[in-house]
């Protein structure tokens, strides 16, 4: 049985759902309980940790790593619509991101900040990842989830039970507060940045349009 593991990614890529799905089937997994802006210790009861912040602190990560990814334009849409890079700049979660990847904040536009964050976080995590999970596929494919569950030290026969975990963490209050909408389109981004994001997206198995 695996002692501990970490799953990381860009944020807004299904991390909350994944931590709950794993816990549901007997693999106690935290969501930003270990890797967060205030650097917590591992609780004794947790075997796994799912946190995008871990991608900012890979020098601290000694556990095996998996990468959870979601299409960049879907991630950007979520980050823009919840206002993470606009009204929410006082959020403590900006500290690890700005320290690890200050280039994210060189952009003035929230959609470019969000896309740069997607590129930087996933590029960093990819250097350590033993397994890459596309959120859009793993949510629907019991066989794929079973392989991941075995990697995490769980019982692969419980994959379908894990996939019964409902979607969560849409931040509806934040969406209502910002009133922002984002129609996914590469044309809304800096040309060079969009090209870098598209290149990484293809490496991760995505096509140019939102899957």
C-alpha positions, -999 to +999 in steps of 0.1 A: +000+000+000+013+034-009+022+055+021+015+090+008+009+107-025+002+142-040-020+152-069-015+187-082-024+208-112-036+243-121-065+248-098-101+248-111-093+214-126-113+191-103-091+189-073-118+192-047-139+166-065-109+142-067-101+145-030-137+137-021-139+108-046-108+092-032-119+096+004-153+081-005-136+048-015-113+045+015-083+065+005-084+095+030-073+125+009-071+161+019-077+191-003-051+218+004-047+205+039-009+201+035+001+223+006-014+257+012-002+293+018+006+285+055+025+252+050+008+226+072+021+193+084+007+160+071-023+149+094-018+114+105-051+103+091-044+114+055-028+092+028-032+116+000-032+154-007-047+171-037-036+207-041-026+230-069-004+249-044+019+218-044+030+228-079+043+260-065+063+241-038+077+211-055+109+214-036+089+204-005+072+175-022+089+142-014+059+120-022+050+105-056+031+130-077+002+127-102-009+156-124-046+164-128-052+186-159-082+203-174-085+220-208-068+255-204-097+274-217-121+258-192-097+266-164-094+302-176-132+305-178-135+294-142-108+316-129-121+346-147-157+340-137-149+335-100-127+367-100-095+350-088-073+375-107-095+406-102-112+414-070-097+384-052-061+396-053-060+398-015-065+360-013-036+344+005-034+318-023-018+345-045+013+344-023+027+310-033+017+316-069+034+350-071+065+337-054+069+307-076+057+322-109+059+360-108+055+361-146+018+354-140+013+388-126+031+406-155-001+404-174-027+431-168-057+411-181-072+385-158-076+360-187-039+362-196-029+359-159-051+328-157-037+312-189-001+319-178-009+303-144-022+272-163+010+270-183+034+275-154+017+253-129+012+224-153+047+227-168+062+225-133+041+196-122+047+176-154+084+174-145+075+153-114+043+135-125+042+097-125+007+098-140-013+124-159-050+125-156-073+145-179-102+156-158-126+153-186-118+117-192-111+104-156-146+117-145-162+094-171-139+064-174-140+037-147-111+018-162-089+049-162-100+058-126-093+023-116-057+025-128-053+058-109-069+043-078-044+014-079-016+039-082-029+058-051-030+026-031-068+021-032-090-007-044-094-004-082-127-023-080-143+007-063-137+030-092-173+033-102-183+041-066-157+069-066-171+083-098-205+086-082-191+116-063-210+146-076-194+177-090-187+204-065-169+237-056-183+260-084-180+290-062-215+303-071-213+332-046-180+344-062-196+341-097-226+362-086-203+388-070-181+393-101-208+390-127-180+381-151-185+360-182-158+345-204-165+329-238-135+305-243-114+316-273-077+316-280-082+349-298-089+366-264-053+360-254-018+373-262-006+355-293+026+341-279+010+331-246-018+313-265+008+295-286+027+283-255-006+271-239-017+253-270+016+236-273+014+223-237-022+214-242-013+192-272+014+174-251-013+167-225-036+153-251-059+182-259-068+197-292-070+234-299-106+238-291-121+232-256-127+195-252 
